[in-house]
Amino acid sequence: MSPTNPGERRASGDGPTPAPTTTPWVNVSAASTRAGEQRPVRTGRIVAQVVAAAAIVVVLVSLLGGFASRKLAEQEAVHDAANTTDLLADAVVQPAITDELAAMQPEAMASFDALVRAHVLGSSIVRVKVWTPDGKIVYSDEPRVIGETFTLGEEERGVLTNPVTRAEISDLSKPENRYETGQDRLLEVYRPVWTSSGQPLLFETYAKYDAVTSRTGDLWRGFAGITLTSLLLLVALLIPVLWRLIDRLRSAQTQRELLLQHAVDASADERQRIAANLHDGVVQELAASSFAVAGAAGQAQSLGHPGLAAHLNEVVATVRASISGLRSLLVDIYPPNLRTAGLYTALDDLATALRAREVEVTIDVPADVADRLDDDQERLVFRVAQECLRNTAKHAGAQHVAVTLASEGRSIMLVVADDGRGFDPVSLLADPEHGHFGLRILGDLASSAGAALDVASAPGEGTRWRLTLPQS
C-alpha cells in the first residue's frame, strides 16, 4: 500500500459537507452487468438448472402422458364395451326378445331374466335394461324400475330410428339410474333389438369403469417406459454438449476479462506516457521560456522601458498560468504521486481543478483505513474518485464536494457527495452517450474487482457516489 500522511485527514478549504440525499441507490456495476457483462460461469449452477429443467419436463410429460393415456384408455374401453354388447345382443339377447317380453308377461320376463343372469351379467356388466320407444322399462335386472317410464334422450331415440350401437360414460344422476348411484362410474352401451313381430326395443348395458382404469395403467406403463427412457437418453447425450458449452463460455469470459484488463493497463500506460512527455517537454520548455521572458522584463525595466517591461511581465504571468493549468492536467491524466505520496495526497491533487472554480472540497481519508487497501483497490478508489470529481466539475454546478473513505464492517467505502443540480441516474445509465460514460466503464471495473459502485441522485438534490470494496 502506498504511504499516507497519518497526521492529515482533511484537505484545505474545509467547508460544509453536502447534506445526504434521500434518493435510493442505483447500482452502476449491476447496470454494467446488465448492459453486457457476463456473470461468472458456475458449472454447478448450470448443471442444477439443467437437472431442474429435465425434472420439470419429466413432470409435465408424466401429467400430459397420464391425461392422454386416460383419454385413450377410456376410448378403447368404451369401444370394447360397445363390441361386447353387440356380441351379446346378437348372440344371446336378440333370439330371446319376444312380443310377450315387450308386453311384460311374467313367464317371458322370468325366462329372459334367467338368460340375462346366466349369460350377460358378470364381472364387467352390472346392469341390463330393455326399453320401449316411449321410454318404458320392460325389463331390468333391478326389478324396482321395471314398468317405470322415463324420457329417452335424443341419442337413445336416434339409435332406434337409425340403428347403431352407442357407448358413453353413464350419467348416474339421471332418475332412471338412481339404483346405480352406489357405483363409482359406469360405461353405458345401448343399441336396438327387435321382437319377432318387428317391434323395436332399446337394449342397454352398464359396465364397470374398472376396465378404463386397468387399460390406463397398461397404456401409461408402456408410454412412460419409452418416454422416460428417451428423456434420460437425451439428457445423457446433452451432458457432453453442455459441458463443452460451459468450457467455451468460461474461456470467452476469461478472454473478455483479460481484454478488459489489457485495455485498462493500456489506458494507464498511455496516460503515463502522455503525462511524461508533457512534463519533460512542453512544461519544461514553458518554464524555461517564463524565466527568459522574466529576465527580459527585468532588463527592459533597468533600461528605462517600463511599458515594455509591463508587457513582458503580462506574458510571464500568462505563461506561468499555462504551466499551472498543464500541471493540473497532468495530475488529471496520471497521478504521479499516488504510489509515492499516498492516496490522500493524490485525491487532494484531484481537487485542485474544483478549487480553482471556487468549489469547496473536503477530503477525509483516515490513514488506518487507507492502509487496508491493496494496490489494485487503491488504484480503483483513485479512478472512481477522479471520474466522480471530473463529472462534478463538468455537470454538477456544485458549491461543496466531500470525498470520504470510511470502514463499514468488513468493507471499505468511498463516498463522493456534492450539492449540485443532480440528475436521473436510471435514464442516464440507460443512455450514457450524453455523459458519464466513463462511470459505466468504472462500474464494469468495479464489478470485475468484486466491488460495487452505486449512485444516489435526483434533479435538485445533489449526487452521491458510493464505491464498496469488500475486505477479506
BAGU-730774 format. One record per residue (C-alpha): residue in three letters; x, y, z. Coordinates in Angstrom, 1 decimal. Layout:
<bagus>
(Ala; (X; Y; Z))
...
</bagus>
This chain:
<bagus>
(Met; (0.0; 0.0; 0.0))
(Ser; (1.2; 3.5; -0.8))
(Pro; (2.3; 5.7; 2.1))
(Thr; (-0.1; 8.2; 3.6))
(Asn; (0.3; 11.1; 5.9))
(Pro; (-1.2; 9.9; 9.2))
(Gly; (-1.3; 13.4; 10.6))
(Glu; (-3.7; 14.7; 7.9))
(Arg; (-7.3; 13.7; 7.2))
(Arg; (-8.9; 16.8; 5.6))
(Ala; (-7.7; 19.0; 2.8))
(Ser; (-7.5; 22.7; 3.0))
(Gly; (-10.7; 24.6; 2.1))
(Asp; (-12.9; 22.6; 4.5))
(Gly; (-16.5; 23.7; 4.2))
(Pro; (-20.0; 22.4; 4.9))
(Thr; (-20.4; 18.8; 4.0))
(Pro; (-23.2; 18.2; 1.4))
(Ala; (-26.4; 17.1; 3.0))
(Pro; (-27.2; 13.4; 2.3))
(Thr; (-29.9; 12.9; -0.3))
(Thr; (-32.9; 10.8; 0.4))
(Thr; (-33.0; 9.2; -3.1))
(Pro; (-32.5; 5.5; -3.4))
(Trp; (-29.2; 3.9; -4.5))
(Val; (-28.9; 2.7; -8.1))
(Asn; (-26.2; 0.0; -8.7))
(Val; (-23.9; 1.2; -11.5))
(Ser; (-21.9; -2.1; -11.5))
(Ala; (-25.1; -4.1; -11.8))
(Ala; (-26.1; -1.8; -14.7))
(Ser; (-22.8; -2.6; -16.4))
(Thr; (-23.5; -6.3; -16.0))
(Arg; (-27.0; -5.9; -17.5))
(Ala; (-25.5; -3.9; -20.3))
(Gly; (-23.3; -6.8; -21.4))
(Glu; (-21.0; -8.2; -18.7))
(Gln; (-21.1; -11.9; -18.4))
(Arg; (-21.6; -13.3; -15.0))
(Pro; (-19.1; -15.8; -13.8))
(Val; (-19.8; -19.2; -15.2))
(Arg; (-20.8; -21.6; -12.4))
(Thr; (-20.8; -25.2; -13.6))
(Gly; (-22.8; -26.5; -10.6))
(Arg; (-25.4; -23.8; -11.1))
(Ile; (-25.8; -24.6; -14.8))
(Val; (-26.0; -28.4; -14.1))
(Ala; (-28.6; -27.8; -11.4))
(Gln; (-30.6; -25.7; -13.8))
(Val; (-30.4; -28.4; -16.5))
(Val; (-31.4; -31.1; -13.9))
(Ala; (-34.3; -28.9; -12.7))
(Ala; (-35.4; -28.3; -16.3))
(Ala; (-35.3; -32.0; -17.0))
(Ala; (-37.3; -32.7; -13.9))
(Ile; (-39.9; -30.2; -14.9))
(Val; (-40.1; -31.8; -18.4))
(Val; (-40.5; -35.2; -16.8))
(Val; (-43.3; -34.0; -14.6))
(Leu; (-45.1; -32.3; -17.5))
(Val; (-44.6; -35.3; -19.7))
(Ser; (-46.0; -37.5; -16.9))
(Leu; (-49.0; -35.3; -16.4))
(Leu; (-49.7; -35.0; -20.1))
(Gly; (-49.0; -38.6; -20.7))
(Gly; (-51.3; -39.7; -17.9))
(Phe; (-54.1; -37.5; -19.2))
(Ala; (-53.6; -38.7; -22.8))
(Ser; (-53.4; -42.4; -21.6))
(Arg; (-56.6; -42.0; -19.6))
(Lys; (-58.4; -40.5; -22.6))
(Leu; (-57.1; -43.2; -24.9))
(Ala; (-57.9; -45.9; -22.4))
(Glu; (-61.4; -44.5; -22.0))
(Gln; (-62.0; -44.5; -25.7))
(Glu; (-60.7; -48.1; -26.1))
(Ala; (-62.7; -49.3; -23.1))
(Val; (-65.9; -47.7; -24.5))
(His; (-65.2; -49.3; -27.8))
(Asp; (-64.6; -52.7; -26.2))
(Ala; (-67.8; -52.3; -24.2))
(Ala; (-69.7; -51.5; -27.4))
(Asn; (-68.3; -54.6; -29.1))
(Thr; (-69.1; -56.8; -26.2))
(Thr; (-72.7; -55.5; -26.0))
(Asp; (-73.0; -56.0; -29.8))
(Leu; (-71.9; -59.6; -29.5))
(Leu; (-74.2; -60.3; -26.5))
(Ala; (-77.1; -58.6; -28.2))
(Asp; (-76.7; -60.6; -31.5))
(Ala; (-75.8; -64.0; -30.0))
(Val; (-77.8; -64.1; -26.7))
(Val; (-80.4; -61.3; -26.3))
(Gln; (-81.9; -60.9; -29.8))
(Pro; (-83.1; -64.5; -30.1))
(Ala; (-84.9; -64.1; -26.7))
(Ile; (-86.6; -60.8; -27.5))
(Thr; (-90.3; -61.6; -28.0))
(Asp; (-93.6; -59.8; -28.2))
(Glu; (-94.5; -61.4; -24.8))
(Leu; (-91.5; -59.7; -23.2))
(Ala; (-92.4; -56.4; -24.7))
(Ala; (-95.9; -57.0; -23.2))
(Met; (-94.3; -57.7; -19.9))
(Gln; (-95.8; -61.2; -19.5))
(Pro; (-94.5; -62.8; -16.3))
(Glu; (-93.3; -66.0; -17.9))
(Ala; (-91.4; -64.3; -20.7))
(Met; (-89.9; -61.9; -18.2))
(Ala; (-88.8; -64.7; -15.9))
(Ser; (-87.3; -66.7; -18.8))
(Phe; (-85.4; -63.5; -20.1))
(Asp; (-84.2; -62.7; -16.6))
(Ala; (-82.7; -66.2; -16.2))
(Leu; (-81.0; -65.8; -19.6))
(Val; (-79.5; -62.4; -18.6))
(Arg; (-78.3; -63.5; -15.2))
(Ala; (-76.7; -66.7; -16.7))
(His; (-75.1; -65.2; -19.8))
(Val; (-75.0; -61.4; -19.7))
(Leu; (-74.4; -60.2; -16.2))
(Gly; (-70.9; -60.9; -14.9))
(Ser; (-67.7; -59.4; -13.7))
(Ser; (-67.9; -56.5; -16.1))
(Ile; (-71.6; -55.9; -16.9))
(Val; (-73.5; -55.0; -13.8))
(Arg; (-76.9; -53.8; -15.1))
(Val; (-79.2; -54.6; -18.0))
(Lys; (-82.3; -52.7; -19.2))
(Val; (-84.7; -53.1; -22.1))
(Trp; (-86.8; -50.1; -23.1))
(Thr; (-89.7; -49.4; -25.3))
(Pro; (-89.5; -46.5; -27.7))
(Asp; (-91.8; -44.4; -25.4))
(Gly; (-89.3; -44.7; -22.5))
(Lys; (-90.9; -47.6; -20.6))
(Ile; (-88.5; -50.1; -19.0))
(Val; (-90.0; -53.5; -19.8))
(Tyr; (-87.1; -55.4; -18.2))
(Ser; (-84.2; -54.8; -15.8))
(Asp; (-82.2; -57.0; -13.5))
(Glu; (-83.1; -54.3; -10.9))
(Pro; (-86.8; -55.1; -10.6))
(Arg; (-87.7; -51.8; -8.8))
(Val; (-87.5; -49.9; -12.1))
(Ile; (-89.5; -52.4; -14.3))
(Gly; (-92.6; -50.7; -15.6))
(Glu; (-91.5; -47.2; -14.9))
(Thr; (-91.4; -44.7; -17.7))
(Phe; (-88.6; -42.1; -18.3))
(Thr; (-87.9; -39.6; -21.0))
(Leu; (-85.4; -41.1; -23.5))
(Gly; (-82.6; -38.8; -24.6))
(Glu; (-82.2; -37.6; -28.1))
(Glu; (-79.3; -40.1; -28.7))
(Glu; (-81.3; -43.0; -27.4))
(Arg; (-84.2; -42.1; -29.7))
(Gly; (-81.8; -41.7; -32.6))
(Val; (-80.5; -45.2; -32.1))
(Leu; (-84.0; -46.6; -32.5))
(Thr; (-84.5; -44.5; -35.7))
(Asn; (-81.1; -45.2; -37.2))
(Pro; (-79.9; -48.5; -35.8))
(Val; (-76.4; -48.2; -34.4))
(Thr; (-74.5; -49.1; -31.2))
(Arg; (-73.5; -46.2; -29.0))
(Ala; (-71.3; -46.2; -25.9))
(Glu; (-70.6; -43.4; -23.4))
(Ile; (-69.8; -42.7; -19.7))
(Ser; (-73.1; -43.0; -17.9))
(Asp; (-74.7; -40.1; -16.2))
(Leu; (-75.7; -41.6; -12.9))
(Ser; (-77.6; -38.5; -11.8))
(Lys; (-80.5; -39.3; -14.1))
(Pro; (-83.6; -40.6; -12.3))
(Glu; (-83.6; -43.9; -14.2))
(Asn; (-80.1; -44.6; -12.8))
(Arg; (-80.9; -43.9; -9.1))
(Tyr; (-80.2; -47.5; -8.2))
(Glu; (-76.7; -47.4; -9.8))
(Thr; (-75.5; -44.4; -7.7))
(Gly; (-73.6; -46.8; -5.5))
(Gln; (-71.2; -47.4; -8.4))
(Asp; (-68.2; -45.1; -8.9))
(Arg; (-68.5; -44.7; -12.7))
(Leu; (-70.1; -46.9; -15.3))
(Leu; (-69.9; -47.3; -19.1))
(Glu; (-73.3; -47.2; -20.8))
(Val; (-73.9; -49.0; -24.1))
(Tyr; (-77.2; -49.2; -25.9))
(Arg; (-78.4; -50.5; -29.3))
(Pro; (-81.7; -51.5; -30.8))
(Val; (-83.2; -55.1; -30.7))
(Trp; (-86.4; -56.3; -32.3))
(Thr; (-89.2; -58.6; -31.3))
(Ser; (-90.3; -61.4; -33.6))
(Ser; (-93.0; -59.1; -35.0))
(Gly; (-90.5; -56.3; -35.7))
(Gln; (-91.3; -54.1; -32.7))
(Pro; (-88.1; -52.1; -31.8))
(Leu; (-86.8; -52.1; -28.3))
(Leu; (-83.7; -50.5; -26.7))
(Phe; (-81.2; -52.9; -25.2))
(Glu; (-78.9; -51.2; -22.7))
(Thr; (-76.0; -52.5; -20.6))
(Tyr; (-73.9; -50.8; -17.8))
(Ala; (-70.3; -52.0; -17.5))
(Lys; (-67.8; -51.2; -14.7))
(Tyr; (-65.3; -48.4; -15.2))
(Asp; (-62.5; -50.7; -13.9))
(Ala; (-61.7; -51.6; -17.4))
(Val; (-60.8; -48.0; -18.1))
(Thr; (-58.5; -47.8; -15.0))
(Ser; (-56.8; -51.0; -15.9))
(Arg; (-56.3; -50.0; -19.5))
(Thr; (-55.0; -46.6; -18.4))
(Gly; (-52.4; -48.3; -16.3))
(Asp; (-51.3; -50.6; -19.1))
(Leu; (-51.0; -47.7; -21.6))
(Trp; (-49.2; -45.4; -19.1))
(Arg; (-46.7; -48.1; -18.2))
(Gly; (-45.9; -48.6; -21.9))
(Phe; (-45.8; -44.9; -22.7))
(Ala; (-43.8; -43.9; -19.6))
(Gly; (-41.2; -46.6; -20.2))
(Ile; (-40.5; -45.4; -23.7))
(Thr; (-40.8; -41.7; -22.9))
(Leu; (-38.7; -41.6; -19.7))
(Thr; (-36.0; -43.7; -21.3))
(Ser; (-35.9; -41.4; -24.3))
(Leu; (-35.7; -38.3; -22.0))
(Leu; (-32.9; -39.8; -19.9))
(Leu; (-31.0; -40.8; -23.1))
(Leu; (-31.5; -37.2; -24.4))
(Val; (-30.1; -35.8; -21.1))
(Ala; (-27.2; -38.2; -21.3))
(Leu; (-26.4; -37.0; -24.8))
(Leu; (-26.7; -33.4; -23.9))
(Ile; (-24.3; -33.5; -21.0))
(Pro; (-21.1; -33.6; -23.1))
(Val; (-22.5; -30.8; -25.3))
(Leu; (-23.4; -28.8; -22.2))
(Trp; (-20.0; -29.4; -20.7))
(Arg; (-18.4; -28.2; -23.9))
(Leu; (-20.5; -25.1; -24.0))
(Ile; (-19.6; -24.3; -20.4))
(Asp; (-15.9; -24.6; -21.2))
(Arg; (-16.3; -22.3; -24.1))
(Leu; (-18.3; -19.8; -22.1))
(Arg; (-15.7; -19.9; -19.3))
(Ser; (-12.9; -19.4; -21.9))
(Ala; (-14.8; -16.5; -23.5))
(Gln; (-15.3; -14.9; -20.1))
(Thr; (-11.7; -15.3; -19.2))
(Gln; (-10.6; -13.8; -22.5))
(Arg; (-13.0; -10.9; -22.1))
(Glu; (-11.7; -10.2; -18.6))
(Leu; (-8.1; -10.3; -19.9))
(Leu; (-9.0; -7.9; -22.8))
(Leu; (-10.7; -5.6; -20.3))
(Gln; (-7.6; -5.6; -18.0))
(His; (-5.3; -5.1; -21.0))
(Ala; (-7.5; -2.1; -22.1))
(Val; (-7.2; -0.6; -18.6))
(Asp; (-3.5; -1.2; -18.5))
(Ala; (-3.0; 0.2; -21.9))
(Ser; (-5.0; 3.3; -20.9))
(Ala; (-2.9; 3.7; -17.8))
(Asp; (0.3; 3.3; -19.8))
(Glu; (-0.8; 5.8; -22.4))
(Arg; (-1.8; 8.3; -19.7))
(Gln; (1.6; 7.8; -18.1))
(Arg; (3.4; 8.3; -21.5))
(Ile; (1.4; 11.4; -22.3))
(Ala; (2.0; 12.9; -18.8))
(Ala; (5.7; 12.2; -19.0))
(Asn; (6.0; 13.8; -22.5))
(Leu; (4.1; 16.9; -21.4))
(His; (6.1; 17.2; -18.1))
(Asp; (9.5; 16.6; -19.7))
(Gly; (8.7; 18.6; -22.9))
(Val; (6.2; 21.3; -23.0))
(Val; (6.1; 22.1; -19.3))
(Gln; (9.9; 22.4; -19.1))
(Glu; (10.1; 24.5; -22.2))
(Leu; (7.4; 26.8; -21.0))
(Ala; (9.1; 27.1; -17.6))
(Ala; (12.4; 28.0; -19.3))
(Ser; (10.5; 30.5; -21.5))
(Ser; (8.9; 32.1; -18.5))
(Phe; (12.3; 32.6; -16.8))
(Ala; (13.7; 34.0; -20.1))
(Val; (10.9; 36.4; -20.5))
(Ala; (11.1; 37.4; -16.8))
(Gly; (14.8; 38.2; -17.3))
(Ala; (14.0; 40.3; -20.4))
(Ala; (11.3; 42.2; -18.5))
(Gly; (13.9; 43.0; -15.8))
(Gln; (16.4; 44.2; -18.4))
(Ala; (13.7; 46.4; -20.0))
(Gln; (12.9; 47.9; -16.7))
(Ser; (16.6; 48.7; -16.0))
(Leu; (17.0; 50.3; -19.4))
(Gly; (14.1; 52.6; -18.8))
(His; (11.4; 50.9; -20.8))
(Pro; (8.6; 50.5; -18.3))
(Gly; (5.9; 49.9; -20.9))
(Leu; (7.9; 47.0; -22.5))
(Ala; (8.7; 45.6; -19.0))
(Ala; (5.0; 45.7; -18.1))
(His; (4.0; 43.9; -21.3))
(Leu; (6.7; 41.2; -20.8))
(Asn; (5.5; 40.7; -17.2))
(Glu; (2.0; 40.1; -18.5))
(Val; (3.4; 37.5; -20.9))
(Val; (5.3; 35.9; -17.9))
(Ala; (2.0; 35.7; -15.9))
(Thr; (0.2; 34.2; -18.9))
(Val; (2.9; 31.6; -19.4))
(Arg; (3.0; 30.7; -15.7))
(Ala; (-0.8; 30.4; -15.7))
(Ser; (-0.5; 28.0; -18.6))
(Ile; (2.2; 26.0; -16.8))
(Ser; (-0.2; 25.7; -13.7))
(Gly; (-3.0; 24.6; -16.0))
(Leu; (-0.8; 22.0; -17.6))
(Arg; (0.3; 20.7; -14.3))
(Ser; (-3.3; 20.3; -13.2))
(Leu; (-3.9; 18.5; -16.4))
(Leu; (-1.0; 16.2; -15.7))
(Val; (-2.5; 15.3; -12.3))
(Asp; (-5.8; 14.6; -14.0))
(Ile; (-4.2; 12.4; -16.7))
(Tyr; (-2.0; 10.4; -14.4))
(Pro; (-1.4; 10.7; -10.7))
(Pro; (2.4; 10.6; -10.3))
(Asn; (2.1; 10.8; -6.5))
(Leu; (-0.4; 8.0; -5.9))
(Arg; (2.3; 5.5; -5.2))
(Thr; (4.8; 7.9; -3.7))
(Ala; (2.8; 10.4; -1.7))
(Gly; (-0.3; 8.2; -1.0))
(Leu; (-4.0; 8.2; -1.6))
(Tyr; (-4.8; 11.3; 0.4))
(Thr; (-2.3; 13.5; -1.5))
(Ala; (-3.4; 12.1; -4.9))
(Leu; (-7.0; 12.8; -4.1))
(Asp; (-6.1; 16.3; -2.8))
(Asp; (-4.4; 17.0; -6.1))
(Leu; (-7.5; 15.9; -7.9))
(Ala; (-9.4; 18.6; -6.1))
(Thr; (-7.2; 21.4; -7.5))
(Ala; (-9.4; 21.8; -10.6))
(Leu; (-12.5; 22.2; -8.5))
(Arg; (-10.9; 24.6; -6.0))
(Ala; (-9.8; 26.7; -9.0))
(Arg; (-13.6; 27.1; -9.7))
(Glu; (-14.2; 28.2; -6.1))
(Val; (-15.8; 24.9; -5.1))
(Glu; (-15.1; 23.9; -1.5))
(Val; (-13.7; 20.4; -1.4))
(Thr; (-13.5; 18.3; 1.8))
(Ile; (-11.3; 15.2; 1.7))
(Asp; (-11.5; 12.7; 4.7))
(Val; (-9.1; 9.8; 4.2))
(Pro; (-8.1; 8.2; 7.5))
(Ala; (-4.6; 6.7; 7.3))
(Asp; (-5.7; 3.5; 9.1))
(Val; (-8.5; 2.9; 6.6))
(Ala; (-6.3; 3.7; 3.5))
(Asp; (-3.7; 1.3; 4.8))
(Arg; (-6.1; -1.6; 4.4))
(Leu; (-6.3; -1.1; 0.6))
(Asp; (-4.1; -3.2; -1.6))
(Asp; (-2.5; -1.6; -4.7))
(Asp; (-5.4; -2.6; -7.1))
(Gln; (-8.0; -1.4; -4.7))
(Glu; (-6.1; 1.9; -4.2))
(Arg; (-6.0; 2.5; -7.9))
(Leu; (-9.7; 1.7; -8.2))
(Val; (-10.5; 4.2; -5.5))
(Phe; (-8.5; 6.8; -7.2))
(Arg; (-10.0; 6.2; -10.6))
(Val; (-13.6; 6.3; -9.2))
(Ala; (-12.9; 9.5; -7.3))
(Gln; (-11.2; 11.0; -10.3))
(Glu; (-14.2; 10.3; -12.6))
(Cys; (-16.7; 11.4; -10.0))
(Leu; (-14.9; 14.7; -9.4))
(Arg; (-14.5; 15.2; -13.2))
(Asn; (-18.2; 14.8; -13.7))
(Thr; (-18.9; 17.1; -10.8))
(Ala; (-16.8; 19.8; -12.4))
(Lys; (-18.4; 19.3; -15.8))
(His; (-22.1; 18.8; -14.9))
(Ala; (-23.0; 19.4; -11.3))
(Gly; (-22.6; 23.1; -10.7))
(Ala; (-21.9; 22.3; -7.0))
(Gln; (-20.6; 24.6; -4.3))
(His; (-19.4; 21.9; -1.9))
(Val; (-17.9; 18.4; -2.5))
(Ala; (-17.0; 15.8; 0.1))
(Val; (-14.7; 12.8; -0.5))
(Thr; (-14.8; 10.3; 2.3))
(Leu; (-13.1; 7.0; 2.8))
(Ala; (-14.5; 5.0; 5.7))
(Ser; (-14.6; 1.5; 7.1))
(Glu; (-18.1; -0.2; 7.2))
(Gly; (-17.9; -3.6; 8.9))
(Arg; (-15.8; -5.8; 6.7))
(Ser; (-15.9; -3.4; 3.8))
(Ile; (-14.2; -0.1; 2.9))
(Met; (-16.5; 2.6; 1.4))
(Leu; (-15.6; 5.6; -0.7))
(Val; (-18.3; 8.2; -0.9))
(Val; (-18.1; 11.3; -3.2))
(Ala; (-21.0; 13.7; -2.5))
(Asp; (-21.9; 17.1; -3.9))
(Asp; (-24.7; 19.6; -3.5))
(Gly; (-25.1; 20.2; -7.3))
(Arg; (-28.1; 20.0; -9.5))
(Gly; (-28.3; 16.2; -9.6))
(Phe; (-29.7; 14.0; -12.4))
(Asp; (-31.8; 11.0; -13.1))
(Pro; (-29.4; 8.0; -12.8))
(Val; (-31.8; 5.5; -14.3))
(Ser; (-32.2; 7.3; -17.6))
(Leu; (-28.6; 8.4; -17.7))
(Leu; (-27.3; 4.8; -17.2))
(Ala; (-29.8; 3.6; -19.9))
(Asp; (-28.4; 6.2; -22.3))
(Pro; (-24.8; 7.0; -21.4))
(Glu; (-23.9; 8.7; -24.6))
(His; (-25.0; 12.1; -23.2))
(Gly; (-22.4; 11.9; -20.4))
(His; (-20.9; 9.8; -17.6))
(Phe; (-19.9; 7.1; -20.0))
(Gly; (-16.6; 6.7; -18.0))
(Leu; (-18.6; 5.8; -14.9))
(Arg; (-20.2; 3.0; -16.8))
(Ile; (-16.7; 1.7; -17.5))
(Leu; (-15.8; 2.1; -13.9))
(Gly; (-18.9; 0.2; -12.9))
(Asp; (-17.7; -2.6; -15.1))
(Leu; (-14.3; -2.5; -13.5))
(Ala; (-15.8; -2.4; -10.0))
(Ser; (-17.9; -5.4; -10.8))
(Ser; (-14.9; -7.3; -12.2))
(Ala; (-12.9; -6.4; -9.0))
(Gly; (-15.7; -7.8; -6.8))
(Ala; (-16.7; -4.2; -5.7))
(Ala; (-20.0; -2.4; -6.0))
(Leu; (-20.5; 1.1; -7.4))
(Asp; (-23.7; 2.9; -6.6))
(Val; (-25.2; 6.3; -7.3))
(Ala; (-28.0; 8.2; -5.5))
(Ser; (-29.2; 11.3; -7.2))
(Ala; (-32.3; 13.3; -8.3))
(Pro; (-32.7; 16.6; -10.0))
(Gly; (-32.1; 19.4; -7.5))
(Glu; (-31.0; 17.0; -4.7))
(Gly; (-27.3; 16.6; -5.3))
(Thr; (-25.4; 13.4; -6.1))
(Arg; (-23.7; 10.7; -4.0))
(Trp; (-21.4; 8.1; -5.5))
(Arg; (-20.5; 5.1; -3.3))
(Leu; (-17.8; 2.5; -4.0))
(Thr; (-17.9; -0.5; -1.7))
(Leu; (-14.8; -2.7; -1.5))
(Pro; (-15.2; -6.0; 0.5))
(Gln; (-12.2; -6.9; 2.6))
(Ser; (-11.1; -10.5; 3.2))
</bagus>
